[in-house]
Amino acid sequence: MATFPTTATAAAQRKQPLRRSVDSSLTLFPAAAPNGLSESREASPPPPANGRRLKPADKLVGIARLAASSPLEDSKRGTEYFSIPVRSILNRCDSPRVPFGWTVNPYRGCEFGCKYCYARYTHEYMELDGGEFERKIYVKANAGPLMARDIQDKNVWGDHIAMGTATDPYQPAEQQFEATRAILKALAAREGLSLSITTKSNRVLRDLELLKDMAKRSSVSVNLSVTTTSASLARLLEPRAPRPDLRLEAVRRLRDAGIDAGILAMPIMPGITDGEEALDSLAKAARDAGALWFAGRVLFLMPAALKQFIPFVDAKFPKLARQYREWYVRHGNAPEEYRREISERVEDLRRKYGFQNRPDRSGSANNAWRSPQLALGLGTQVRGCTSATEIAGLPKIARAATAR
């Protein structure tokens, strides 16, 4: 099996490029605000969005036509924000590869600009190049009222709802547009739901009181995605996401408030974040923050993400570039032997630091699934909820053979 240099070796190799990268990154990490939340701060902006579409405007149909006609709401930090009409906020997920029935993504596109983001392909549905993923953000219009209607009309009882499976619900756009908060308020009006939120942002703490209120009547959990404890490396990989220590502190505050929370070390990047010491440091930090669970999965690159990530590796980790091409260009994934090795490493860390498997969503007297239809006719009839065992954020999806 081909192997990558150790994390320590890779760190030495990237030392000079990392220093040069600070001036060219989308933004520097924001300073902590007095209330503990991160506030956006201008640095060197990215190149302006060039509006590249994969088809001429007169050939657009469906979501691509809607996106092209969506009104521009704001433009700042080199990013454009559009309001896009949608029919529904809750999206049915029938894939056997994921253990949740419904997904919620308040935004299309994500300003964090993670170099490895698998969800870049979703911009191609709008006939936009995947490189526009962090430059053109589409805010789903009327998110709160639509969620209130969806949760009433759709048969969600007995299924888990996963928020943030494709784009981050607490990205910078949320500070202005509050689509996520509107959705949570609609969900808070119901009981007996099962909801998880996956985010890279400590901005989730803004909704702490709302989450505490929801947790009294429903099953609620939060996954904080953290790929490394190194702030400088995280800045390189995830240019606009809050620092790792802010995310870990968010876990601590969520746990202190009684909210189930854990860490997703996703993705684990070969030769970059996969070293034994690096993963041990992250698992220990998760344990110290009070995280209930710790999960990790090796980097998977769909074609749209591959187009962005391989040039990034060429520029910042040149000694890893050949190996990445051998592993990822044809298959989109690392070899099975390597993935198994990393899976065993993560499992060893879970045992070492005493992490639980997953949040318990089996239901209790206070957080059981209740169908409102059954309640109307039968009073207190209760049925058990299907266990939602997601380690969300980056579901394992087969690479589309026809994708370009």
Phi, psi and omega per residue, in radians:
M1 nan 2.333 3.064
A2 -1.195 2.458 -3.123
T3 -2.115 2.743 3.085
F4 -1.692 2.772 3.011
P5 -1.044 2.728 3.079
T6 -1.111 2.822 3.123
T7 -1.016 -0.677 3.140
A8 -1.120 -0.732 3.122
T9 -1.148 -0.757 3.132
A10 -1.084 -0.649 3.133
A11 -1.093 -0.707 3.115
A12 -1.155 -0.666 -3.129
Q13 -1.160 -0.608 -3.066
R14 -1.620 0.050 -3.007
K15 -0.958 -0.904 -3.098
Q16 -1.190 -0.832 3.096
P17 -1.001 -0.618 -3.109
L18 -1.109 -0.685 3.122
R19 -1.156 -0.660 -3.123
R20 -1.248 -0.413 -3.013
S21 -1.294 -0.328 -3.024
V22 -1.043 -0.734 -3.096
D23 -1.247 -0.417 -3.064
S24 -1.753 -0.006 -3.140
S25 -1.257 2.781 -3.081
L26 -1.009 -0.883 3.012
T27 -2.612 2.798 2.960
L28 -1.376 2.869 3.080
F29 -1.082 2.351 3.120
P30 -1.176 2.607 3.070
A31 -1.278 2.653 3.125
A32 -1.221 2.313 3.089
A33 -1.399 2.872 -3.114
P34 -0.995 -0.510 -3.116
N35 -1.512 0.070 3.102
G36 1.628 -0.198 3.109
L37 -1.558 2.697 3.122
S38 -1.503 2.411 3.084
E39 -1.943 2.532 -3.110
S40 -1.228 2.544 -3.141
R41 -2.489 2.304 -3.087
E42 -1.186 2.439 2.919
A43 -2.371 -2.585 3.091
S44 -1.200 2.041 -3.078
P45 -1.296 2.791 3.059
P46 -1.272 2.939 3.041
P47 -1.024 2.571 -3.131
P48 -1.078 2.606 3.115
A49 -1.056 2.309 -3.067
N50 -1.701 -0.027 3.048
G51 1.244 0.293 -3.106
R52 -1.071 2.200 3.042
R53 -2.043 2.674 -3.087
L54 -1.427 -0.233 3.105
K55 -2.391 2.691 3.028
P56 -1.093 2.673 -3.067
A57 -1.011 -0.640 -3.085
D58 -1.311 -0.082 3.119
K59 -1.807 0.000 -3.055
L60 -1.344 2.503 3.071
V61 -2.425 2.898 3.026
G62 1.008 -2.339 -3.081
I63 -1.110 -0.510 3.118
A64 -1.169 -0.700 3.104
R65 -1.188 -0.709 3.093
L66 -1.047 -0.780 -3.128
A67 -1.097 -0.713 -3.110
A68 -1.143 -0.502 -3.121
S69 -1.728 0.046 -3.120
S70 -1.210 2.359 -3.113
P71 -1.234 2.473 3.062
L72 -1.328 2.112 -3.116
E73 -1.618 -0.581 -3.093
D74 -2.905 2.849 3.079
S75 -2.598 2.118 3.132
K76 -2.828 2.774 -3.134
R77 0.941 0.527 -3.134
G78 1.303 0.242 -3.096
T79 -2.163 2.467 3.086
E80 -1.872 2.475 -3.119
Y81 -2.091 2.200 -3.110
F82 -2.097 2.647 3.026
S83 -1.771 2.089 -3.071
I84 -2.018 2.259 3.112
P85 -1.285 2.437 3.093
V86 -2.327 2.737 -3.141
R87 -1.476 -0.479 -3.037
S88 -2.652 2.677 3.048
I89 -1.744 -0.642 3.089
L90 -1.417 2.209 3.132
N91 -1.990 2.206 3.139
R92 -1.229 2.374 3.138
C93 -2.152 1.924 -3.083
D94 -1.813 0.093 -3.090
S95 -1.188 2.304 3.091
P96 -1.238 -0.175 -3.099
R97 -1.452 -0.184 3.133
V98 -2.169 2.477 -3.040
P99 -1.651 0.502 3.044
F100 -2.257 2.661 -3.054
G101 -1.614 -0.412 -3.057
W102 -2.400 2.553 3.054
T103 -2.169 2.657 3.095
V104 -2.344 2.162 3.056
N105 -2.322 1.790 -3.054
P106 -1.138 -0.323 -3.077
Y107 -2.273 2.679 2.923
R108 -1.900 2.181 -2.996
G109 1.609 2.759 -3.111
C110 -2.571 2.188 -3.036
E111 -1.293 -0.210 -3.130
F112 -1.103 -0.477 3.025
G113 1.182 0.549 3.137
C114 -1.030 2.237 -3.025
K115 -1.097 -0.480 -3.033
Y116 -1.711 0.021 -2.907
C117 -0.966 2.108 -3.122
Y118 -1.210 -0.428 -2.989
A119 -1.393 0.052 3.112
R120 -0.994 -0.504 -3.115
Y121 -1.072 -0.408 -3.096
T122 -1.162 -0.432 3.062
H123 -1.240 -0.408 3.122
E124 -1.197 -0.423 3.036
Y125 -1.091 -0.463 3.115
M126 -1.674 0.252 -3.118
E127 1.019 0.627 3.033
L128 -1.937 2.556 3.066
D129 -1.154 2.517 -3.132
G130 -1.049 -0.372 3.096
G131 -1.208 -0.225 3.112
E132 -1.533 0.016 -2.999
F133 -0.993 -0.682 -3.136
E134 -1.683 -0.004 -3.086
R135 -1.870 -0.369 3.097
K136 -2.191 1.863 -3.090
I137 -1.866 2.243 -3.127
Y138 -1.909 2.053 -3.122
V139 -1.593 2.175 -3.135
K140 -1.256 2.101 -3.041
A141 -1.245 2.553 3.066
N142 0.973 0.718 -3.045
A143 -1.050 -0.765 -3.109
G144 -1.108 -0.972 3.114
P145 -1.033 -0.663 3.132
L146 -1.163 -0.691 3.089
M147 -1.129 -0.724 3.108
A148 -1.030 -0.710 3.100
R149 -1.212 -0.787 -3.109
D150 -1.049 -0.770 -3.063
I151 -1.195 -0.379 3.086
Q152 -1.440 -0.717 -2.965
D153 -1.586 -0.555 -3.036
K154 -1.562 2.628 -3.098
N155 -1.488 1.390 -3.102
V156 -1.589 -0.168 -3.012
W157 -1.152 2.142 -3.116
G158 1.662 -0.055 3.119
D159 -2.008 2.706 3.109
H160 -1.625 2.504 3.098
I161 -1.881 2.135 -3.141
A162 -1.926 2.071 3.123
M163 -1.773 2.295 3.099
G164 1.600 0.536 -3.122
T165 -1.379 -0.383 -3.130
A166 -2.092 -0.790 3.135
T167 -2.248 2.642 -3.020
D168 -1.296 2.164 -3.136
P169 -1.236 -0.232 -3.135
Y170 -2.076 0.565 3.019
Q171 -1.194 2.949 -3.060
P172 -0.915 -0.550 -3.139
A173 -1.021 -0.485 -3.096
E174 -1.113 -0.522 3.132
Q175 -1.063 -0.608 -3.103
Q176 -1.616 -0.748 -2.955
F177 -1.711 -0.427 3.045
E178 0.929 0.632 3.084
A179 -1.159 -0.697 3.137
T180 -1.105 -0.789 -3.139
R181 -1.081 -0.694 3.120
A182 -1.097 -0.688 3.112
I183 -1.152 -0.777 -3.141
L184 -1.103 -0.655 3.106
K185 -1.102 -0.675 3.096
A186 -1.159 -0.698 3.112
L187 -1.196 -0.590 -3.105
A188 -1.153 -0.337 3.137
A189 -1.349 -0.158 3.136
R190 -1.932 2.943 3.101
E191 -2.260 2.848 3.090
G192 1.289 0.359 3.096
L193 -1.547 2.897 3.007
S194 -2.237 2.010 -3.014
L195 -2.317 2.385 2.946
S196 -2.182 2.570 3.109
I197 -2.109 2.284 3.081
T198 -2.032 2.212 -3.061
T199 -2.663 2.771 2.986
K200 -1.808 0.156 -2.961
S201 -2.067 2.433 3.011
N202 -1.320 -0.027 3.084
R203 -1.120 -0.278 3.062
V204 -0.984 -0.455 -3.134
L205 -1.147 -0.382 3.063
R206 -0.988 -0.584 -3.087
D207 -1.746 0.393 -3.056
L208 -1.036 -0.811 -3.127
E209 -1.115 -0.656 3.103
L210 -1.141 -0.731 3.109
L211 -1.140 -0.689 3.095
K212 -1.086 -0.721 3.121
D213 -1.136 -0.731 3.120
M214 -1.110 -0.681 -3.068
A215 -1.154 -0.288 3.084
K216 -1.248 -0.428 -3.033
R217 -2.153 -0.175 -3.101
S218 -2.473 2.955 3.056
S219 -1.555 2.097 -3.074
V220 -2.276 2.330 3.068
S221 -2.496 2.738 -3.111
V222 -2.257 2.249 3.025
N223 -1.788 2.129 3.000
L224 -1.713 2.119 3.126
S225 -1.478 2.093 3.134
V226 -2.384 2.112 -3.086
T227 -1.692 -0.351 -3.096
T228 -2.803 2.695 3.034
T229 -1.550 -0.127 -3.121
S230 -1.434 2.036 -3.132
A231 -1.133 -0.666 -3.109
S232 -1.202 -0.710 3.105
L233 -1.195 -0.711 3.114
A234 -1.077 -0.676 3.121
R235 -1.070 -0.640 3.135
L236 -1.228 -0.756 -3.065
L237 -1.423 -0.591 -3.007
E238 -2.321 1.255 -2.862
P239 -0.924 -0.620 -3.048
R240 -1.959 0.103 3.125
A241 -1.396 2.602 3.077
P242 -1.018 2.700 -3.115
R243 -1.017 2.659 3.126
P244 -0.983 -0.669 -3.107
D245 -1.161 -0.532 3.086
L246 -1.216 -0.638 3.104
R247 -1.189 -0.736 3.109
L248 -1.128 -0.665 3.081
E249 -1.138 -0.597 3.079
A250 -1.093 -0.685 3.086
V251 -1.068 -0.786 -3.131
R252 -1.046 -0.769 -3.115
R253 -1.229 -0.613 3.059
L254 -1.114 -0.777 -3.139
R255 -1.159 -0.681 3.097
D256 -1.072 -0.504 3.140
A257 -1.521 0.007 3.105
G258 1.538 0.203 3.124
I259 -1.609 2.298 3.057
D260 -1.113 2.239 -3.119
A261 -2.618 2.580 3.125
G262 -2.636 -3.112 -3.056
I263 -2.005 2.339 2.999
L264 -1.914 1.958 3.079
A265 -1.542 1.296 -3.027
M266 -2.372 2.298 -0.094
P267 -1.521 2.762 2.984
I268 -1.565 2.072 -3.003
M269 -1.728 2.100 -3.110
P270 -0.930 2.279 3.094
G271 1.293 -0.084 -3.076
I272 -2.046 -0.883 -3.125
T273 -2.206 0.215 -2.994
D274 -1.692 -0.010 -3.088
G275 -1.118 2.632 -3.107
E276 -1.031 -0.787 -3.134
E277 -1.155 -0.682 -3.126
A278 -1.125 -0.792 -3.138
L279 -1.233 -0.625 3.089
D280 -1.108 -0.729 3.116
S281 -1.064 -0.713 -3.141
L282 -1.206 -0.754 3.130
A283 -1.125 -0.705 3.114
K284 -1.123 -0.744 3.112
A285 -1.105 -0.646 3.091
A286 -1.132 -0.771 3.100
R287 -1.067 -0.773 -3.121
D288 -1.139 -0.477 3.110
A289 -1.425 -0.105 3.127
G290 1.575 0.214 -3.137
A291 -1.021 2.403 3.134
L292 -1.438 -0.495 -3.121
W293 -2.434 2.811 -3.135
F294 -2.534 2.136 -3.100
A295 -2.400 2.647 3.140
G296 -2.564 2.664 3.116
R297 -2.591 2.492 -3.095
V298 -1.231 2.575 3.124
L299 -0.879 2.320 3.035
F300 -2.193 2.327 -3.059
L301 -2.126 1.925 2.957
M302 -1.299 2.826 -3.031
P303 -0.923 -0.722 -3.130
A304 -1.127 -0.647 3.100
A305 -1.293 -0.641 3.127
L306 -1.025 -0.709 3.137
K307 -1.037 -0.542 -3.130
Q308 -1.571 -0.653 -2.965
F309 -1.369 -0.676 -3.103
I310 -1.111 -0.794 3.053
P311 -1.083 -0.576 3.080
F312 -1.106 -0.787 3.101
V313 -1.112 -0.716 3.101
D314 -0.959 -0.739 -3.042
A315 -1.393 -0.695 -2.987
K316 -1.823 -0.452 -3.134
F317 -2.324 1.048 -2.992
P318 -1.011 -0.546 -3.132
K319 -1.297 -0.180 3.067
L320 -1.731 -0.156 -2.965
A321 -1.052 -0.783 -3.104
R322 -1.087 -0.756 -3.120
Q323 -1.140 -0.698 3.106
Y324 -1.070 -0.720 3.116
R325 -1.112 -0.729 -3.135
E326 -1.104 -0.660 -3.075
W327 -1.469 -0.694 -2.877
Y328 -1.859 -0.502 -2.989
V329 -1.114 -0.701 -3.116
R330 -1.578 -0.536 -2.972
H331 -1.997 -0.322 3.132
G332 1.311 0.053 -3.059
N333 -2.601 2.768 3.045
A334 -1.320 2.781 3.129
P335 -1.034 2.648 -3.089
E336 -1.034 -0.669 -3.123
E337 -1.069 -0.750 3.120
Y338 -1.156 -0.749 3.136
R339 -1.077 -0.671 3.110
R340 -1.155 -0.697 3.113
E341 -1.066 -0.780 3.138
I342 -1.197 -0.660 3.097
S343 -1.056 -0.727 3.115
E344 -1.168 -0.648 3.119
R345 -1.112 -0.754 3.121
V346 -1.140 -0.718 -3.137
E347 -1.136 -0.666 3.073
D348 -1.060 -0.706 3.134
L349 -1.194 -0.644 3.096
R350 -1.060 -0.748 3.118
R351 -1.201 -0.730 -3.092
K352 -1.038 -0.724 -3.050
Y353 -1.814 0.122 2.969
G354 1.234 0.645 3.133
F355 -1.351 2.606 3.035
Q356 -1.322 2.909 3.107
N357 -1.204 -1.003 -3.099
R358 -2.799 2.913 3.068
P359 -1.087 2.515 -3.132
D360 -1.454 1.926 3.106
R361 -1.990 0.476 -3.111
S362 -1.286 -0.213 3.087
G363 1.697 2.542 3.079
S364 -2.401 -3.065 -3.138
A365 -1.031 -0.592 -3.101
N366 -1.640 -0.477 -3.048
N367 -2.087 0.703 3.105
A368 -1.507 2.753 3.050
W369 -1.260 2.311 3.086
R370 -2.292 2.135 3.019
S371 -1.404 2.190 3.131
P372 -1.116 -0.519 3.104
Q373 -1.150 -0.768 3.114
L374 -1.152 -0.674 -3.101
A375 -1.096 -0.607 -3.134
L376 -1.114 -0.683 -3.058
G377 -1.647 -0.490 -2.979
L378 -2.103 0.087 3.058
G379 1.362 -1.543 -2.983
T380 -2.064 0.346 -3.110
Q381 -1.064 2.379 -3.068
V382 -2.224 2.502 2.986
R383 -2.237 2.640 -3.083
G384 -1.264 2.680 3.137
C385 -1.674 2.571 3.027
T386 -1.198 2.387 -3.128
S387 -1.171 2.262 3.092
A388 -1.725 1.842 -3.007
T389 -1.798 0.514 -3.043
E390 -1.224 2.588 2.900
I391 -1.996 0.762 -2.971
A392 -0.390 -2.962 3.053
G393 1.542 -1.001 -3.135
L394 -2.299 1.348 -3.124
P395 -1.066 2.587 -3.107
K396 -1.380 1.893 -3.074
I397 -2.073 2.481 3.091
A398 -1.211 2.460 -3.134
R399 -1.206 2.262 -3.133
A400 -1.225 2.128 -3.064
A401 -1.168 -0.501 -3.085
T402 -1.658 -0.027 -3.099
A403 -1.200 2.590 3.105
R404 -2.243 nan nan
